[in-house]
């Protein structure tokens, strides 16, 4: 079974969501979206389909 991606909780889910929605640079927004979805417990497979 593949290893799940884990993240360190430096920001809350709400803070990640806020940074995702307020980002002006498309690459930065994409990074925050992926981290936000991981923080919600989504799998990398789910995120790949969503993004």
Backbone bond lengths (Angstrom), bond angles and torsions (degrees), N, CA, C in turn:
res aa  C-N    CA-C-N  psi(-1)  N-CA   C-N-CA  omega(-1)  CA-C   N-CA-C  phi
1 X - - - 1.452 - - 1.529 108.94 -
2 X 1.337 118.02 133.92 1.465 121.20 179.78 1.521 111.77 -65.16
3 X 1.306 114.95 150.58 1.460 121.20 177.42 1.525 109.66 -75.02
4 X 1.331 116.18 136.84 1.471 120.88 177.51 1.517 110.38 -76.67
5 X 1.309 115.08 147.43 1.461 120.98 175.89 1.523 107.71 -77.01
6 X 1.313 116.48 133.09 1.465 119.58 176.89 1.524 108.70 -123.37
7 X 1.312 114.85 153.27 1.463 120.44 178.75 1.520 108.90 -127.66
8 X 1.305 115.91 153.26 1.456 121.75 175.56 1.528 108.16 -84.89
9 X 1.325 117.67 137.16 1.476 120.66 -175.76 1.530 113.89 -80.25
10 X 1.320 117.05 66.68 1.466 120.34 178.05 1.526 111.50 -75.19
11 X 1.330 116.77 -32.89 1.462 122.38 178.71 1.523 108.43 -124.31
12 X 1.326 116.17 150.75 1.463 119.88 176.46 1.530 109.46 -73.07
13 X 1.317 115.95 165.12 1.467 120.32 177.81 1.525 109.84 -60.05
14 X 1.325 117.13 -39.58 1.465 120.89 178.27 1.523 112.63 -63.44
15 X 1.330 116.42 -40.34 1.469 119.92 178.51 1.528 111.15 -67.19
16 X 1.327 116.72 -39.29 1.467 120.08 177.04 1.524 110.70 -63.50
17 X 1.332 116.01 -43.26 1.468 119.99 178.88 1.530 110.38 -61.56
18 X 1.318 116.35 -43.66 1.464 120.78 -179.84 1.530 110.66 -61.50
19 X 1.317 117.43 -44.71 1.466 120.39 179.69 1.525 111.11 -65.98
20 X 1.334 116.86 -35.58 1.463 120.61 177.06 1.526 110.25 -62.81
21 X 1.324 117.44 -48.52 1.464 121.18 -176.88 1.532 112.98 -71.85
22 X 1.319 117.69 -28.84 1.464 120.54 -176.87 1.524 113.70 -93.47
23 X 1.324 117.38 -6.91 1.462 120.19 -178.30 1.521 111.86 -63.75
24 X 1.306 116.28 138.62 1.463 120.94 179.80 1.530 111.59 -99.12
25 X 1.321 116.79 -29.73 1.461 121.58 178.92 1.541 108.86 -85.06
26 X 1.331 118.55 127.47 1.469 121.04 -176.70 1.531 113.87 -60.32
27 X 1.317 117.22 -34.83 1.468 119.41 179.60 1.525 110.37 -70.61
28 X 1.329 115.98 -42.22 1.464 120.43 177.24 1.532 110.10 -61.00
29 X 1.324 116.80 -43.86 1.471 120.83 178.80 1.521 110.81 -59.90
30 X 1.322 116.42 -43.00 1.456 120.79 179.83 1.528 111.10 -62.82
31 X 1.324 116.60 -42.65 1.461 120.52 178.69 1.525 110.86 -61.56
32 X 1.331 116.54 -46.85 1.462 119.52 179.99 1.527 111.64 -66.37
33 X 1.319 117.89 -35.08 1.462 120.36 177.80 1.526 110.01 -61.88
34 X 1.311 117.04 -46.50 1.466 120.84 -179.13 1.524 110.80 -63.89
35 X 1.328 117.31 -44.86 1.468 120.45 179.42 1.524 110.39 -64.74
36 X 1.321 117.66 -40.31 1.466 122.87 178.65 1.526 110.26 -60.90
37 X 1.332 116.92 -45.27 1.462 120.64 179.71 1.530 111.26 -66.58
38 X 1.325 117.80 -38.87 1.465 120.52 175.97 1.528 110.86 -62.26
39 X 1.333 116.61 -41.21 1.463 121.38 -179.92 1.524 111.45 -63.51
40 X 1.324 116.83 -25.48 1.463 121.35 177.75 1.525 112.14 -80.75
41 X 1.335 116.73 -4.83 1.455 120.71 179.21 1.520 114.43 94.14
42 X 1.324 117.03 10.04 1.471 120.41 178.17 1.521 109.61 -70.19
43 X 1.327 116.59 150.49 1.460 120.94 177.08 1.523 109.59 -85.93
44 X 1.327 115.63 162.32 1.464 119.22 179.02 1.524 110.93 -63.45
45 X 1.336 117.29 -31.99 1.463 120.40 177.57 1.526 110.96 -65.45
46 X 1.333 117.08 -43.07 1.468 120.91 177.87 1.530 110.62 -62.99
47 X 1.322 115.96 -43.22 1.462 120.44 -178.26 1.520 110.74 -65.23
48 X 1.325 116.79 -38.97 1.468 120.26 179.14 1.521 111.00 -60.82
49 X 1.319 117.36 -36.51 1.468 121.15 178.70 1.527 110.47 -72.89
50 X 1.330 117.35 -36.40 1.464 121.90 -174.56 1.525 113.35 -77.73
51 X 1.332 117.61 -28.20 1.468 119.83 -172.95 1.507 112.42 -106.45
